[in-house]
Amino acid sequence: MRFRALLVCVCLFATGAHAQLRSIPEQAKDGQIRHLQEMIVSINGVAARLAPGVQIRDQHNRLMLPTAIPAGAQVKYLLDTDGMVRQVWVLSPDEAKQQK
């Protein structure tokens, strides 16, 4: 009986964690991104350097490597004070539609 109660609690917590919404700052800019090489990406056709420690989040808010960015993905991004890309959120199709 205790095992069932524990299992129900674990499932409830796991569902809550999965349902977390991601918060993208309002000041994040829209763009279309493509990985070029190493720490260089192209955003809206302009080459940009990725900042050290850049965070790139996929459609499910998981961290991803720059080489895993889908070519031509719609994103929201933030730059640091040096003009390097410091955060990127790859948008889902629904999020991309909302941005237009």
DRENLUM-854382 format. One line per 8 residues: their letters; for each residue z negated, y negated, x negated of C-alpha. Coordinates in Angstrom, 1 decimal, always signed. Example, Ala and Ser with C-alpha at 12.3 -4.5 7.8 and 13.67 -1.06 7.14 Angstrom:
as = -7.8/+4.5/-12.3 | -7.1/+1.1/-13.7 .
//
This chain:
mrfrallv = +0.0/+0.0/+0.0 | -0.9/-2.4/-2.8 | +2.5/-1.6/-4.5 | +4.4/-2.7/-1.4 | +2.4/-6.0/-1.1 | +3.1/-6.6/-4.8 | +6.8/-5.8/-4.3 | +7.1/-8.2/-1.4 .
cvclfatg = +5.4/-11.0/-3.4 | +7.8/-10.5/-6.3 | +10.8/-10.5/-4.1 | +9.7/-13.7/-2.4 | +9.2/-15.5/-5.7 | +12.5/-14.2/-7.0 | +14.3/-15.5/-4.0 | +12.7/-18.9/-4.3 .
ahaqlrsi = +13.7/-19.2/-8.0 | +17.2/-18.2/-7.2 | +17.5/-20.8/-4.4 | +16.5/-23.8/-6.7 | +18.9/-26.7/-6.3 | +20.1/-28.4/-9.5 | +19.6/-32.1/-9.8 | +22.5/-33.9/-11.4 .
peqakdgq = +21.6/-37.6/-12.3 | +23.4/-40.2/-10.3 | +24.6/-41.9/-13.5 | +26.4/-38.8/-14.6 | +30.2/-39.4/-14.8 | +32.9/-37.2/-13.3 | +35.5/-35.5/-15.5 | +37.7/-32.6/-16.2 .
irhlqemi = +36.7/-30.8/-19.4 | +38.4/-28.4/-21.9 | +37.0/-27.0/-25.1 | +39.1/-27.9/-28.1 | +37.3/-26.6/-31.2 | +33.7/-26.1/-32.5 | +31.8/-29.1/-31.1 | +34.7/-31.0/-29.8 .
vsingvaa = +35.8/-31.1/-26.1 | +38.4/-33.0/-24.2 | +37.1/-34.9/-21.2 | +39.8/-36.5/-19.0 | +42.2/-36.0/-21.9 | +40.0/-37.9/-24.5 | +38.4/-36.0/-27.3 | +34.6/-36.2/-27.4 .
rlapgvqi = +32.0/-34.7/-29.7 | +29.2/-32.6/-28.3 | +25.7/-33.8/-29.3 | +23.4/-31.5/-31.3 | +21.4/-29.6/-28.7 | +23.9/-30.3/-25.9 | +23.1/-28.5/-22.6 | +26.1/-27.2/-20.7 .
rdqhnrlm = +25.2/-25.6/-17.4 | +27.5/-23.4/-15.4 | +27.9/-23.4/-11.6 | +24.7/-21.4/-11.2 | +22.8/-23.8/-13.5 | +22.7/-21.3/-16.4 | +23.1/-22.5/-20.0 | +26.5/-21.6/-21.4 .
lptaipag = +28.3/-22.0/-24.8 | +31.0/-24.6/-25.3 | +33.6/-21.8/-25.9 | +32.8/-20.4/-22.4 | +33.8/-23.6/-20.6 | +36.6/-22.8/-18.2 | +39.7/-24.9/-19.2 | +40.2/-27.8/-16.8 .
aqvkylld = +36.8/-27.4/-15.1 | +35.5/-30.2/-13.0 | +32.2/-31.5/-14.4 | +29.6/-34.2/-14.4 | +28.4/-35.3/-17.8 | +26.1/-37.7/-19.6 | +26.6/-39.3/-23.0 | +23.9/-40.1/-25.5 .
tdgmvrqv = +23.4/-43.5/-27.2 | +25.9/-42.5/-29.9 | +28.6/-41.7/-27.3 | +28.3/-38.0/-27.8 | +28.2/-35.6/-24.8 | +24.6/-34.5/-24.3 | +24.6/-32.8/-20.9 | +27.4/-31.2/-18.9 .
wvlspdea = +27.2/-29.6/-15.4 | +30.2/-27.5/-14.4 | +30.8/-28.0/-10.7 | +31.3/-25.3/-8.2 | +34.4/-25.8/-5.9 | +32.2/-27.1/-3.1 | +30.5/-29.6/-5.5 | +33.9/-30.7/-6.8 .
kqqk = +35.1/-31.3/-3.2 | +32.0/-33.5/-2.5 | +32.7/-35.6/-5.5 | +36.2/-36.6/-4.3 .
//
